[in-house]
Amino acid sequence: MQGILYEEPSFMQFLFVTVIMGGWTAWRTGKSVAENWHNYGTLVFYVLLLGIAIRFIHHALFEGSMLTFQYYFVDTAVLLLFATAGYRYYRTKQMVNIYYWLYEKASPFSWRAK
């Protein structure tokens, strides 16, 4: 997978920067967007910007390429997964707590009408 999904010589660098650091930041971004009642398009825009920041961290710390579309796309896709999970988790929490007479939690990421 090295060279296809990540350019670092070690998978641990990709795991640390993109999955752990970037994933946590993306989760918190999803939480923030959901709590402020913004739509999913706003979340996608923020994740695209976050993808640039993660590529910069790869470039600054591990001498990775900064503007390679392939690695930017992979990093952003991973971040979008975490951001979407955070967004859906907190939006479900909001809908169930605020509109408790209308909705109940169906799963951690969805709600249904009572």
Secondary structure as the mmCIF struct_conf table of DSSP 4:
data_model
#
loop_
_struct_conf.conf_type_id
_struct_conf.id
_struct_conf.beg_label_comp_id
_struct_conf.beg_label_asym_id
_struct_conf.beg_label_seq_id
_struct_conf.end_label_comp_id
_struct_conf.end_label_asym_id
_struct_conf.end_label_seq_id
STRN STRN1 GLN A 2 GLN A 2
TURN_TY1_P TURN_TY1_P1 GLY A 3 LEU A 5
STRN STRN2 TYR A 6 TYR A 6
BEND BEND1 GLU A 8 SER A 10
HELX_RH_AL_P HELX_RH_AL_P1 PHE A 11 PHE A 14
HELX_RH_PI_P HELX_RH_PI_P1 LEU A 15 GLY A 22
HELX_RH_AL_P HELX_RH_AL_P2 GLY A 23 GLU A 35
TURN_TY1_P TURN_TY1_P2 ASN A 36 TRP A 37
HELX_RH_AL_P HELX_RH_AL_P3 TYR A 40 PHE A 62
BEND BEND2 MET A 66 LEU A 67
HELX_RH_AL_P HELX_RH_AL_P4 PHE A 69 ILE A 98
TURN_TY1_P TURN_TY1_P3 TYR A 99 LEU A 102
STRN STRN3 TYR A 103 SER A 107
TURN_TY1_P TURN_TY1_P4 PRO A 108 PHE A 109
STRN STRN4 SER A 110 ALA A 113
#
